[in-house]
Amino acid sequence: MTHPLHQLGDTQQRLLRQLLLNVGGCTVEMLCDRLHVSHNAVRQHLTALIGQGWVQRVQSLASGGRPQMRYALTASGRELFPRNYGAIAGALLAQLHDRLGDAATAAFLDELGRSVAATQPPLQPEAGADGLARALARQLDALGYEAVPARHGEEWQVEAFNCVFHALARRHPQVCRFDLAFMEAATGHRIHHMECIVRGGHVCRFRIGDALTPSSGSTPSA
């Protein structure tokens, strides 16, 4: 999947990078000088980027002269810039496994999944047989999994087309336990991993099983 930043034209990408480098924002004149384009072109690009929610107008800095409008990145604009945590996460997981072994590493990933689920808004399942699957798919989709509800036979499951841990999971398959623990904590139901991209599947597919009870435990099911 192409990163949103790379779907933009060259001038808009360079404009956004200038705003990233200038936390206090840039005036139109500053952007004209640095991008070597006209005022009209800069204003057109800014209008388009503001419409996308990636750029905002900010208060002018006091300079003693006539105030000039400045433009800065929004929080969403900053998130356009890739953050590759794969190498760091892989090194941390490898060290964790070396120190703790298989069982303790798996338990750590289970607990991490439950902890992250606790930071997310509660699911709001709709009525109907597909309600819980749709609610879970929405939450996963918001986290970057590109997830959708999908009917398989008589039941609704969740399919995720983007394995957010793909490179990491190829080296450390245990990382999938994080996903399962997260979904079980979010739904209160046992989650069964029916298909996995890392294992050659077309999607990561999850079946929502029975409701969890204190006696059933919370260890994710593969």
Backbone hydrogen bonds, N-H to C=O, Kabsch-Sander energy under -0.5 kcal/mol:
donor,donor_aa,acceptor,acceptor_aa,energy
6,H,3,H,-1.0
7,Q,3,H,-0.6
7,Q,4,P,-1.1
8,L,5,L,-1.2
13,Q,9,G,-2.3
14,R,10,D,-2.4
15,L,11,T,-2.5
16,L,12,Q,-2.4
17,R,13,Q,-1.9
18,Q,14,R,-1.9
19,L,15,L,-1.9
20,L,16,L,-1.9
21,L,17,R,-1.8
22,N,18,Q,-0.9
23,V,21,L,-0.6
25,G,22,N,-2.0
26,C,71,Y,-2.4
31,L,27,T,-2.0
32,C,28,V,-2.4
33,D,29,E,-2.2
34,R,30,M,-2.1
35,L,31,L,-2.3
36,H,32,C,-1.8
37,V,32,C,-0.9
42,V,38,S,-2.3
43,R,39,H,-2.7
44,Q,40,N,-2.3
45,H,41,A,-2.3
46,L,42,V,-2.7
47,T,43,R,-2.4
48,A,44,Q,-2.0
49,L,45,H,-2.5
50,I,46,L,-2.7
51,G,47,T,-2.0
52,Q,48,A,-1.1
53,G,50,I,-1.2
54,W,49,L,-2.2
55,V,49,L,-1.0
56,Q,72,A,-2.8
58,V,70,R,-2.4
70,R,58,V,-1.1
71,Y,26,C,-2.5
72,A,56,Q,-2.5
74,T,54,W,-1.9
78,R,74,T,-2.0
79,E,75,A,-1.4
80,L,77,G,-1.1
81,F,78,R,-1.3
85,Y,83,R,-1.0
89,A,85,Y,-3.1
90,G,86,G,-2.7
91,A,87,A,-2.1
92,L,88,I,-2.5
93,L,89,A,-2.6
94,A,90,G,-2.3
95,Q,91,A,-2.3
96,L,92,L,-2.5
97,H,93,L,-2.6
98,D,94,A,-2.4
99,R,95,Q,-2.0
100,L,96,L,-2.7
101,G,97,H,-2.3
104,A,100,L,-0.5
105,T,101,G,-1.8
106,A,102,D,-2.5
107,A,103,A,-2.2
108,F,104,A,-2.1
109,L,105,T,-2.3
110,D,106,A,-2.1
111,E,107,A,-2.2
112,L,108,F,-2.4
113,G,109,L,-2.3
114,R,110,D,-2.0
115,S,111,E,-2.3
116,V,112,L,-2.4
117,A,113,G,-2.0
118,A,114,R,-1.5
119,T,115,S,-0.5
119,T,116,V,-1.3
120,Q,117,A,-1.3
126,E,131,G,-0.6
131,G,128,G,-1.5
134,R,130,D,-2.5
135,A,131,G,-2.1
136,L,132,L,-2.6
137,A,133,A,-2.4
138,R,134,R,-2.2
139,Q,135,A,-1.9
140,L,136,L,-2.6
141,D,137,A,-2.7
142,A,138,R,-2.0
143,L,139,Q,-0.8
143,L,140,L,-0.7
144,G,141,D,-1.6
145,Y,140,L,-2.2
148,V,159,E,-2.5
150,A,157,Q,-2.8
152,H,155,E,-3.1
155,E,152,H,-1.8
157,Q,150,A,-3.3
158,V,206,F,-2.4
159,E,148,V,-2.9
160,A,204,C,-3.0
161,F,145,Y,-0.6
161,F,146,E,-1.9
162,N,145,Y,-2.2
163,C,161,F,-0.5
164,V,162,N,-1.0
166,H,163,C,-1.8
169,A,165,F,-4.0
170,R,166,H,-1.8
171,R,167,A,-0.9
171,R,168,L,-0.5
172,H,168,L,-2.5
175,V,172,H,-2.4
176,C,173,P,-1.8
177,R,174,Q,-2.3
178,F,175,V,-1.4
179,D,175,V,-0.7
180,L,176,C,-1.9
181,A,177,R,-2.7
182,F,178,F,-2.7
183,M,179,D,-2.5
184,E,180,L,-2.5
185,A,181,A,-2.3
186,A,182,F,-2.2
187,T,183,M,-2.4
188,G,184,E,-2.5
190,R,210,D,-3.0
192,H,207,R,-2.7
193,H,221,S,-0.9
194,M,192,H,-1.1
194,M,205,R,-2.1
195,E,205,R,-1.4
200,G,197,I,-1.7
201,G,196,C,-3.0
204,C,160,A,-2.6
205,R,195,E,-2.1
205,R,203,V,-0.7
206,F,158,V,-3.0
207,R,192,H,-2.7
208,I,156,W,-0.5
209,G,190,R,-3.9
209,G,207,R,-0.7
212,L,188,G,-3.1
216,S,213,T,-1.4
217,G,213,T,-0.8
217,G,214,P,-0.5
221,S,191,I,-1.1
